Amino acid sequence: MSTSNTTPLDQRIDPSVNAELREERKKTIQSSLARRHCKEKTFRMLGFSAVLAGLFFVVLLFGSILAKGLPAFWQSSMSLSIHFDPAIVNIGPQPKQTAGESPAQFEQRMVDWQMQAGMVDWDALIINGMIAKDGKLENHRDELGYLYTSSEAYRLRDMVLNNPSLVGKTQEVKILADANVDVWLAGNIDRDLPDEQQQLSPEVRQIADDMKASGVIENSFNTNIFTNPDSRSSPATSGLAGAFMGSLFMMLIVIFISIPIGVASAIYLEEFAPKNWITDVIEVNINNLAAVPSIVFGLLGAAIFIGWMHLPLSAPLVGGLVLSLMTLPTVIITTRASLKAVPPSIRQAALGLGASRLQTVFHHILPLALPGILTGAIIGVAQALGETAPLLLIGMSAFVASVPATPLDQSTALPVQIFLWQGNELRNFFEGRTAAAIIVLLVMMIGLNSLAIWLRKKFEVRW
C-alpha cells in the first residue's frame, strides 16, 4: 500500500513553507486573542465606570439631602423659668358645676373662664422669663417679642387651662425661637444684606446674637417636626405629624385592598383561568395599566370617588383607593412572575400524587412563590408611598393644620407636604425642613425595601 496518502499535510509541504504557515496561524490566533481580551477589558471598564458613576450620583444626592436636612432636626430655642404670676394670670379658679346648675349654665361659665384666659398677656410671662435669664434684656422689652414664635403664648395658655394649679408657680419651659431668628442664627441668610432686605430689625438681630453668645438661645433637638402638624401662623412649630398619619392611613388602605385583590387575581389568571382571547385581553390591559402615568389614576379617582361617589375631599380614604388602583397592576404582575418561577415539576408531582388543582396551588406552589409575592407587594406599597401627582388631583394639597383621627378626616401626605414646603415663601427656613421631610420619607421607603429583602431571604426555598 502506498504511504503517500497517509502522510500528514504539513509533512508533504516544504518545511520552510510549513513553518511560515504555523507562524502566520500563531500570529492570527494571538491577534484574535488580543482583540478579544481588549474588548473584554474595555467592557469591564465601562461596566465598572457605569457602577462608579451611579454610586457617585447616589452619594451626591443623599449627601446633598443630608447636608441640608440634618441641621433642620435641631432648632434654636430657649429654656426659660416661666413664673405664672397671679397678677398677670388673673383668671380665678376653674369653674365647677354647682348643685342645681344646668349643664348649659355650667358650660357658659366654662366658656367665659376660657375667654378670660385668652385675654391674659401671656407674652409678658415669656418676656419676664427671658429677662430673668439675662437682666440686661430689661431695656429691650419691645424687641424681645420678636425672638420667639407666636404660638408659644398660646401653649402657655393651654398649659394653664389644662392645669390651673400652675398659677403662682414657676416651671421650666422650652420656648422655640421665631423662624426668622432661627434662620439668622443658623447662617441661612446673608448677614451682609442691607437692613431693608432683612426680616429682622438691627436691634433684634443684635439681641439674638448676644443671647446666642451668652447661651440663653441654644440649639436643641426639634421634636416638633415629628409631633406637630403643619402651621402657617407659626412656621417654627410646623411638623410632619398630620402628613405622616395621612400617609399611614393610605398605606393601610393600600395593603388591605390592593394586595389581597392583586394576589387573588394573579393566582386565578396564572393557575385557573382558561387560555383564550378574553384572558389575553385582560393580561394585555394589566400590563398597559402598569405603564400608565400615575396622574391618570388621580384623574380617575377624582372623577369616580369624589365626583360620582361623593367621598370627602382630601381624605386619606380617597387617596388610599387611588393608590390601590395604581398599585394593583404591579402586584398582579409581580405575583404572576413569582408563580411562573416555581418549577413545573412541583405542579406535576402534586397532581400526580392525587392533589386537586386547588390543593396544588395553595399547598405547594403558593408557599414557594411567597418570597417573590411579598417582595412585589412591599415594593408596590413603597412606590405608592412616594407618589405625589395623583394626590394633588384629589385635593390633598390643601393646607391642613390638624392630625387626622380617621381615614375620613382631611389630611395631606408626606410627598405632598414636601411639595408644599418647597414652595413656601419663607424659603430660607423651609428649605431645610423640606430636606428633613425627604429624609423621613426616604427612611420609610428604605425600611419597606429592607423588609422586602428580609422577607425574601426568610421565606426563600431552594429547589
HELIX and SHEET records of a PDB file:
HELIX    1   1 SER A    4  THR A    6  5                                   3    
HELIX    2   2 LEU A    9  ARG A   12  1                                   4    
HELIX    3   3 PRO A   15  GLY A   69  1                                  55    
HELIX    4   4 LEU A   70  PHE A   73  5                                   4    
HELIX    5   5 PRO A  103  GLY A  118  1                                  16    
HELIX    6   6 TRP A  122  LYS A  133  1                                  12    
HELIX    7   7 GLY A  135  HIS A  140  5                                   6    
HELIX    8   8 ARG A  141  LEU A  144  1                                   4    
HELIX    9   9 SER A  151  ASN A  162  1                                  12    
HELIX   10  10 PRO A  164  LEU A  166  5                                   3    
HELIX   11  11 ALA A  179  ALA A  186  1                                   8    
HELIX   12  12 ASP A  195  GLN A  197  5                                   3    
HELIX   13  13 PRO A  202  SER A  214  1                                  13    
HELIX   14  14 ASN A  224  THR A  227  1                                   4    
HELIX   15  15 PRO A  235  THR A  237  5                                   3    
HELIX   16  16 ALA A  241  ILE A  267  1                                  27    
HELIX   17  17 TYR A  268  PHE A  272  3                                   5    
HELIX   18  18 TRP A  277  ALA A  290  1                                  14    
HELIX   19  19 SER A  294  GLY A  301  1                                   8    
HELIX   20  20 ALA A  302  TRP A  308  3                                   7    
HELIX   21  21 PRO A  316  LYS A  340  1                                  25    
HELIX   22  22 PRO A  344  GLY A  352  1                                   9    
HELIX   23  23 ARG A  357  THR A  360  1                                   4    
HELIX   24  24 VAL A  361  ILE A  365  3                                   5    
HELIX   25  25 LEU A  366  LEU A  385  1                                  20    
HELIX   26  26 ALA A  389  LEU A  392  1                                   4    
HELIX   27  27 LEU A  414  GLN A  422  1                                   9    
HELIX   28  28 ARG A  427  PHE A  459  1                                  33    
SHEET    1   A 3 THR A 170  LEU A 176  0                                        
SHEET    2   A 3 TRP A  74  HIS A  83 -1                                        
SHEET    3   A 3 ILE A 217  PHE A 221 -1                                        
END                                                                             
